[in-house]
Amino acid sequence: MSNNRIYHALVPDAPLHRRTEGDEPRDGMFSLRNKANSVLLQKAIVPGLQEPTLISSFHGSIDRILFCFPSWAPKDQDLAPAYQSVISSLRVGTKFVVAHHASIKKEIEPWFKSAGHKLDDVLFVELPDYISLTDWAEDAYVALTDVSDGSSYLMEPWEFKRAGDALIADAVEEYTNIKASQSPLIFQGGNCLIGTDFWLLGKDYFADTVELLQQQRPPVAVPDDQNIDEFTRKLFSKYVDKRRKLHLIGTKKPIPIREYIGTKSGSDYFLEVAGNGVGTFQPIFHIDMFITLLGINNHGKFEILVGSPALGDKLLGTQSPFALDDVYDSISESLSELGFSVKRNPLVHWPTVGKSFVFSKLNDMASQPGYEALAQAVKELASAGATENSIVRIRDWHHITWNNCLVENSSSKGRHVYLPTFGKAKANLRPVDVEMKSIWEGFGFQVHLLSDFNKFAERQGVVHCIKKYLARGN
């Protein structure tokens, strides 16, 4: 993750409402997570739910789903068609909970009516326009059921800093039978994937939880006779999922990539925003951006798709120098070692060339307090031959991923995948759209191609990020 102050100075036209907003920059959390990691490599619970069980990421029909539409959503000509394509693709009879700014109800109602959905199946949850919302409905909580009594929950982390999204669960509670609750844990919904007898959690937030419990005034105290790793796992079992086994996804050591790197290509100088969207132990800050759960295959093994930038480069004839292929490969290998059947699919690390700076300006910025992360990149540019009046262009990298899709592996409704596309706006990405459709059809899924999601990807999210599964059928 990039430091927001530096990032917005370098990329002033960056899209608003990025999914990484509110997250700590890699430099800020790097040492804390690394300190927590030393505990993770070592190997009287607070009262709460009786038997929490997360809503599956893949299994069963999509019966009830949550979206959040801020006031700016219907007005964006790139985003609105994508929202509508998801609504239109979901089968008639699906129940919707729609959190939204009060001022836009009349604008979003037609999205459901034109798709054939009855308004009786759509519960509109109004929030005042003065609350700052994003459309990333996936992250501020996890959805679960307490199987002891069948009650439904949106379980929130100890803190969630992105805009006013932490208020969504409470608003939903006022309108529905879904309870809002809070846990003494750090997580985001997009960093969780829920399988059959297991669930996956990105290692970054587990490390953040360990760090939280080691603070001077933690929300809960670790018993003297318990290992902090084991106690943290017990907390996740107590508050998030008691039935499934937790697997952490990430590298053993922090990923060695800097936020900013200075390069030269031919006679052109570039300041690469190389670490944008990269986690400390994860190649992308949320695992739903590069891992997809499919279900049990004909050989009785659970099948998982893991993205591969190398396959994306091969298909497109490109080269992505900061894609971290080896990290994706190591995570794929670790999943195989756990007994999963792992398949690979193309994922693209994409550069956007933005604003140009005179080298002397960057040099001045790098010497200012708070801009120290630029210093090494500026030295690299100077070593490559940049002089005071040389022009340096900003090249901002983001992830374009087809893994971030909606999966419906249902015995009653069939196997469906709701797949984002990117080739309509960027024609050179069409080969990956075609390849991903073929991959999913090869797994026996009916593919529902959604609208173009490039503008979402530029904000570090895609379609899985804008919804929350609330209930699944068979």
C-alpha positions in Angstrom: 0.0 0.0 0.0 1.2 3.5 -0.8 1.4 6.4 1.6 -1.7 8.5 0.7 0.1 11.8 1.1 2.8 10.9 -1.4 0.5 9.0 -3.7 -1.9 11.8 -4.2 0.9 14.3 -4.8 2.3 12.1 -7.5 -1.1 10.9 -8.9 -3.4 13.8 -8.4 -5.9 12.4 -10.8 -6.1 9.0 -9.1 -9.7 7.7 -8.9 -11.6 8.5 -5.7 -12.9 5.8 -3.3 -10.1 3.3 -3.8 -10.5 0.1 -1.9 -7.2 0.6 -0.2 -8.2 3.9 1.4 -8.0 3.8 5.1 -5.5 1.0 5.1 -2.1 1.7 6.6 0.8 2.1 4.1 3.2 -0.7 3.9 6.0 1.3 5.5 3.7 2.2 8.5 2.6 -1.4 9.2 5.6 -3.2 7.8 7.6 -3.4 11.1 4.5 -4.1 13.2 3.4 -6.9 11.0 6.9 -8.3 10.8 7.1 -8.2 14.6 3.8 -10.0 14.8 5.1 -12.5 12.2 7.9 -13.6 14.6 5.1 -14.7 16.9 3.2 -16.4 14.1 6.2 -18.5 13.1 6.3 -19.8 16.7 3.6 -21.9 17.1 -11.0 -18.0 29.1 -12.4 -16.6 25.8 -14.7 -13.5 25.8 -18.4 -14.3 25.7 -20.1 -14.0 22.4 -21.8 -16.2 19.8 -22.6 -19.8 20.5 -21.6 -21.3 17.1 -20.8 -18.8 14.4 -20.6 -20.1 10.8 -19.6 -17.9 7.9 -21.7 -17.6 4.7 -20.0 -19.6 1.9 -18.0 -17.9 -0.8 -19.1 -20.5 -3.4 -21.6 -23.1 -2.2 -25.3 -22.9 -2.9 -27.6 -20.5 -4.7 -27.2 -16.8 -4.0 -30.5 -16.1 -2.2 -29.8 -12.8 -0.4 -27.2 -10.3 -1.3 -26.2 -6.8 0.0 -25.0 -3.8 -2.1 -24.1 -0.3 -1.1 -24.7 2.6 -3.5 -23.4 6.1 -2.5 -24.9 9.2 -4.0 -22.2 9.4 -6.7 -22.7 5.9 -7.9 -25.7 6.4 -10.4 -24.0 9.5 -11.8 -20.8 7.7 -12.9 -21.1 6.6 -16.5 -18.4 4.0 -16.1 -19.5 2.5 -12.8 -23.3 2.5 -13.1 -23.5 0.1 -16.1 -21.3 -2.3 -14.2 -23.6 -2.2 -11.1 -26.6 -2.8 -13.4 -25.0 -5.7 -15.2 -24.6 -7.5 -11.9 -28.2 -6.8 -10.9 -29.5 -7.9 -14.3 -27.4 -11.1 -14.2 -28.7 -12.4 -10.8 -31.8 -14.5 -11.2 -35.3 -13.2 -10.5 -36.3 -14.1 -7.0 -33.0 -13.1 -5.5 -33.5 -11.0 -2.3 -31.6 -7.7 -2.2 -30.6 -5.5 0.7 -29.5 -2.2 -0.7 -27.8 0.4 1.6 -27.8 3.7 -0.2 -27.7 7.5 0.3 -31.3 8.7 0.8 -31.1 11.1 -2.2 -30.7 8.4 -4.9 -33.5 5.9 -4.2 -35.5 7.0 -7.2 -32.4 6.6 -9.4 -31.5 3.1 -8.3 -35.0 1.6 -8.1 -35.2 1.3 -11.9 -32.0 -0.8 -11.9 -34.0 -3.6 -10.3 -37.3 -3.1 -12.0 -35.7 -3.1 -15.5 -33.9 -6.4 -14.6 -37.2 -8.0 -13.8 -36.8 -8.0 -10.0 -39.9 -7.3 -7.9 -39.4 -4.3 -5.6 -40.9 -6.5 -2.9 -37.6 -8.4 -3.1 -35.5 -5.3 -2.6 -35.1 -3.8 0.8 -33.8 -0.3 0.6 -31.7 0.8 3.6 -31.4 4.6 3.6 -28.5 6.4 5.1 -28.2 10.2 5.3 -26.2 11.8 2.5 -23.8 13.4 5.0 -22.4 9.9 5.8 -19.3 9.2 3.6 -19.9 5.9 2.0 -18.1 3.8 -0.6 -19.5 1.1 -2.9 -17.2 -1.6 -1.4 -19.9 -3.5 0.4 -17.7 -6.6 1.0 -15.2 -5.4 3.5 -16.5 -3.7 6.7 -17.8 -7.0 8.2 -18.3 -10.7 7.6 -21.7 -12.3 7.2 -22.4 -15.3 9.4 -25.1 -17.4 11.0 -25.2 -18.6 14.6 -26.3 -22.2 14.0 -27.4 -22.6 17.6 -30.5 -20.5 16.9 -30.4 -19.6 13.2 -29.8 -15.9 13.8 -27.9 -13.9 11.2 -25.0 -11.4 11.9 -22.8 -8.9 10.3 -19.7 -9.3 12.4 -17.5 -6.2 12.4 -13.8 -6.0 13.1 -12.3 -4.0 16.0 -11.8 -1.0 13.7 -12.5 -0.1 10.1 -11.2 3.2 8.8 -12.5 3.5 5.3 -14.9 6.4 5.0 -18.2 5.8 6.9 -18.6 2.2 5.8 -18.4 1.1 9.5 -22.0 2.5 9.8 -23.5 0.1 7.2 -24.0 -2.9 9.5 -25.8 -0.8 12.1 -28.1 0.6 9.4 -28.9 -2.8 8.1 -29.7 -4.0 11.6 -32.4 -1.3 11.9 -34.2 -2.6 8.8 -33.7 -6.3 8.9 -33.4 -9.4 11.2 -29.6 -9.3 10.8 -27.8 -8.3 13.9 -24.7 -6.1 13.9 -21.9 -7.1 16.3 -18.3 -6.4 16.9 -15.2 -8.5 17.5 -11.8 -7.9 19.1 -10.2 -8.8 15.8 -8.7 -7.1 12.8 -10.1 -8.3 9.4 -11.9 -7.2 6.3 -14.4 -9.3 4.4 -12.4 -9.2 1.1 -9.5 -10.9 2.9 -11.6 -13.9 3.8 -12.8 -16.8 1.6 -15.1 -19.4 3.0 -15.0 -23.1 1.8 -16.5 -26.3 3.0 -14.8 -27.3 6.2 -12.2 -24.6 6.0 -11.9 -20.8 5.5 -9.0 -18.7 4.3 -7.8 -15.5 5.9 -5.1 -13.3 4.5 -2.1 -13.3 6.8 -1.8 -9.5 6.9 -4.9 -9.0 9.1 -4.0 -12.0 11.4 -0.7 -10.3 12.0 -2.5 -7.0 12.7 -4.7 -8.8 15.2 -1.6 -10.2 16.9 -0.2 -6.7 17.1 -3.5 -5.4 18.4 -3.4 -7.9 21.3 0.1 -6.9 22.2 -0.8 -3.2 22.6 -0.7 -1.6 26.0 -4.5 -1.6 26.3 -5.8 -4.4 24.1 -9.6 -5.1 23.8 -8.9 -8.6 25.3 -6.0 -9.9 27.4 -4.1 -12.9 26.3 -3.9 -15.4 29.2 -0.4 -15.9 30.6 -0.5 -19.6 29.9 -1.5 -19.3 26.3 0.5 -18.8 23.1 -0.7 -15.7 21.4 -1.0 -17.4 18.0 -3.2 -20.1 19.5 -5.3 -17.6 21.4 -5.8 -15.4 18.3 -7.1 -18.5 16.4 -9.5 -19.2 19.3 -10.8 -15.7 19.1 -11.4 -16.1 15.3 -13.2 -19.4 16.1 -15.3 -17.7 18.8 -16.3 -14.7 16.9 -16.1 -15.6 13.2 -16.3 -19.4 12.5 -16.4 -22.2 15.0 -16.8 -25.1 12.6 -14.3 -24.5 9.9 -10.5 -24.8 10.1 -8.6 -21.5 9.5 -5.8 -21.4 7.0 -3.6 -18.3 6.7 -2.7 -17.2 3.2 0.6 -15.3 2.7 4.4 -15.5 2.6 6.6 -16.5 5.6 8.5 -13.3 5.3 7.5 -9.7 4.3 7.4 -9.2 0.6 10.5 -7.1 -0.4 9.1 -4.5 -2.7 9.3 -0.7 -2.3 6.5 1.6 -2.8 8.4 3.7 -5.4 11.1 2.7 -7.9 13.0 4.9 -10.4 13.5 3.3 -13.8 14.6 4.3 -17.4 13.2 2.8 -20.6 15.0 4.0 -23.7 15.3 7.8 -23.2 12.2 8.0 -20.9 12.3 8.2 -17.1 9.6 6.7 -14.9 8.8 6.8 -11.3 7.0 3.5 -10.8 4.3 3.3 -8.1 5.3 -0.3 -7.7 3.8 -1.3 -4.3 0.3 0.1 -4.8 -2.1 -2.6 -3.6 0.6 -4.9 -2.3 0.2 -6.3 1.2 3.0 -7.1 3.6 2.7 -10.9 3.3 0.2 -11.0 0.3 0.8 -10.0 -3.3 -2.5 -8.1 -3.2 -3.9 -6.6 0.0 -7.0 -8.8 -0.2 -7.0 -12.5 -1.1 -10.4 -12.2 -3.0 -8.4 -10.4 -5.7 -6.3 -13.4 -6.6 -7.9 -16.5 -5.2 -11.3 -18.0 -6.2 -13.0 -21.0 -4.6 -14.8 -23.4 -7.0 -15.9 -26.5 -5.1 -15.2 -30.2 -4.9 -14.1 -31.8 -8.2 -14.8 -35.2 -9.6 -11.7 -36.6 -7.7 -13.1 -35.5 -4.3 -10.6 -32.6 -3.9 -11.5 -29.0 -3.3 -10.6 -26.9 -6.4 -9.1 -23.4 -6.1 -8.1 -20.9 -8.8 -5.0 -18.8 -8.1 -4.1 -15.9 -10.3 -0.8 -15.8 -12.2 0.6 -12.5 -13.6 3.0 -14.7 -15.6 0.1 -16.3 -17.5 -1.3 -12.9 -18.1 1.9 -11.7 -19.5 2.2 -14.8 -21.7 -1.3 -14.3 -23.1 -0.9 -10.6 -23.8 2.8 -10.6 -24.8 3.6 -8.1 -22.0 6.1 -7.9 -19.2 5.2 -6.8 -15.7 8.4 -6.2 -13.7 6.7 -5.7 -10.3 4.0 -8.4 -10.5 5.6 -10.7 -7.8 5.0 -13.9 -9.8 7.1 -15.9 -7.3 4.8 -14.8 -4.4 1.7 -16.1 -6.3 3.6 -19.3 -7.1 4.5 -19.9 -3.5 1.0 -19.3 -2.3 -0.3 -21.7 -4.9 2.3 -24.3 -3.8 1.3 -23.9 -0.1 -2.4 -24.5 -1.0 -1.4 -27.6 -2.9 0.5 -28.8 0.1 -2.7 -28.4 2.2 -4.4 -30.9 -0.1 -6.3 -28.6 -2.5 -6.4 -29.0 -6.2 -4.9 -25.7 -7.4 -5.4 -24.4 -11.0 -3.9 -21.2 -12.3 -5.4 -18.5 -14.4 -4.1 -15.2 -16.0 -4.1 -12.1 -13.9 -2.8 -8.8 -15.2 -0.6 -6.2 -13.5 -1.4 -3.1 -15.4 0.4 0.3 -15.6 -1.2 3.7 -16.1 1.0 6.5 -17.2 0.0 9.7 -15.4 1.4 13.1 -14.5 4.9 14.2 -15.5 7.3 15.9 -13.1 10.6 17.8 -13.6 13.2 15.7 -11.8 14.3 18.7 -9.6 10.7 18.8 -8.3 10.8 15.2 -7.3 14.2 15.7 -5.7 12.8 18.6 -3.6 9.7 16.4 -2.6 12.0 13.6 -1.5 13.8 15.9 1.0 10.6 17.0 2.7 9.3 15.4 5.9 6.9 12.7 5.2 8.2 12.0 1.6 11.2 9.9 2.6 9.8 6.9 0.7 10.7 8.7 -2.5 14.4 9.1 -1.7 15.7 5.8 -3.0 13.7 6.1 -6.2 15.1 9.6 -6.8 18.6 8.3 -6.4 17.9 5.5 -8.9 16.7 8.1 -11.4 19.8 10.2 -10.9 22.0 7.0 -11.3 20.1 6.3 -14.6 21.1 9.7 -15.9 18.3 12.0 -14.9 19.4 15.7 -14.5 17.7 18.7 -13.0 15.4 19.4 -16.0 14.7 15.8 -17.0 11.0 14.9 -17.4 9.9 11.9 -15.2 6.5 10.3 -15.8 4.5 8.6 -13.0 3.6 5.0 -13.9 0.9 3.7 -11.4 0.4 0.0 -11.3 -2.8 -1.8 -10.4 -4.2 -5.3 -10.6 -6.8 -6.4 -13.2 -8.3 -9.6 -12.0 -10.9 -12.1 -13.1 -10.6 -14.0 -9.8 -12.7 -11.3 -8.1 -16.0 -12.8 -9.4 -19.3 -14.2 -8.0 -19.4 -18.0 -7.8 -22.6 -20.0 -7.4 -22.0 -23.8 -7.1 -25.6 -25.0 -6.4 -27.2 -28.4 -6.5 -30.6 -26.8 -7.1 -29.7 -23.9 -9.5 -26.6 -25.2 -11.2 -23.1 -23.9 -11.5 -22.8 -20.2 -12.4 -20.1 -17.7 -12.4 -20.7 -13.9 -12.8 -17.5 -12.8 -14.4 -16.2 -9.2 -14.9 -14.8 -8.2 -18.3 -12.2 -5.7 -19.2 -11.8 -5.9 -22.9 -14.6 -3.6 -23.9 -12.7 -0.5 -22.7 -9.2 -1.9 -23.2 -9.3 -4.0 -26.4 -5.9 -5.6 -25.7 -7.4 -7.3 -22.6 -10.0 -9.1 -24.7 -7.8 -12.3 -25.0 -8.0 -12.7 -21.2 -11.8 -12.2 -21.2 -12.0 -15.0 -23.8 -9.5 -17.2 -21.9 -11.3 -16.8 -18.6 -14.7 -17.7 -20.1 -13.1 -20.8 -21.5 -11.5 -21.8 -18.2 -14.8 -21.5 -16.3 -16.7 -23.4 -19.0 -14.1 -26.1 -18.7 -15.0 -26.4 -15.0 -18.7 -26.9 -16.0 -19.9 -23.4 -15.1 -22.4 -21.3 -17.0 -20.6 -18.0 -17.5 -22.5 -14.7 -17.1 -20.3 -12.0 -18.6 -20.7 -8.7 -16.8 -20.0 -5.2 -18.0 -16.6 -3.5 -18.1 -15.0 -3.3 -14.7 -11.8 -1.4 -15.5 -12.8 1.7 -13.5 -13.3 -0.6 -10.4 -9.9 -2.2 -10.9 -8.2 1.2 -11.0 -9.7 1.6 -7.5 -8.2 -1.7 -6.4 -11.4 -3.8 -6.5 -13.8 -5.6 -8.8 -17.2 -7.3 -8.6 -16.7 -9.5 -5.5 -15.9 -6.3 -3.6 -19.2 -4.5 -4.2 -21.5 -7.1 -2.7 -22.0 -9.2 0.4 -23.5 -12.7 0.4 -26.1 -12.7 3.2 -27.8 -16.0 2.6 -27.3 -19.1 0.4 -29.6 -21.9 -0.6 -28.7 -25.5 -1.7 
